[in-house]
Amino acid sequence: MGKIIGLIGVVFCVVGGYAFAGGHLDVLWQPFEFLIIFGGSAFAYVIANPPHVLKETMGDVNSIFKSPKYTKEDFIEQLSMMFVVFKTARSKGWLVLEPHIEEPHSSDIFQKFPTFYNDHHAVTFLCDYLRLISLGADNPFEIEALLDEEIETQKEDTTHVGHAVQTMADGMPAMGIVAAVLGVIHTMGAIAEPPEVLGHLIGAALVGTFLGVLLSYGFVGPIASAILGRKEAELKYYICLKICMLSFLQGAAPQVAIEFGRKILAHDVRPTFVEVEDATQNVS
């Protein structure tokens, strides 16, 4: 809802301010200028990006109007799940965990945590590294380097759309200048017309520059920032898994390992120590 209010607010403040100052709204209605700017930028976007980015674009744009993918409750569940995994490994050994790692969707441990269990990428991410550790890859520095590379690759993949939309926004003012120049060329073709006609044509030409800047800084740029912010927030889920695993691998007790993971979470989704402790007591 906040994003929708923001978009409406931009339109109201810009167009309303212009109208309240005595501006003529009919001059702003220049659909061909909009076609040049937005249409040209959209097709440039198609040229610049591979097919999978084009397919993901609308989904990522729509996602910013939805609730965050991971909430505080989801992180409490995640930390509780890691606690159970670590406690099982510490008390019963990695051999007991192997069936859960090899067949995670048949695991009665993971089934207790539905958000994690239904997140295929998160399940695969965790089980891949637990499998490596169970096979004897217990050097924390080697595992950390591999985790960092995978998370960085995942970040590049998931934020590609946001960066592409930002590039589109950066180019829109220039497309606005293109529209304005074309408007001036059109005006030059009507140089013999009376002043009131020329004034309207010049005003229409200047609308191109106005639209390019407005679309860039008022709409497309903020949408790009929202997409990037959402994707970076979602990556915290994986970074939390990473920190918990590394802490446990370095010898921390299960409760301490998940506390390390809790500390890296953003304040709006970070549970308190007591909330996590209560949750782990209920599942242990």
Beta strands, then each sheet from edge to edge (+ up, - down):
end
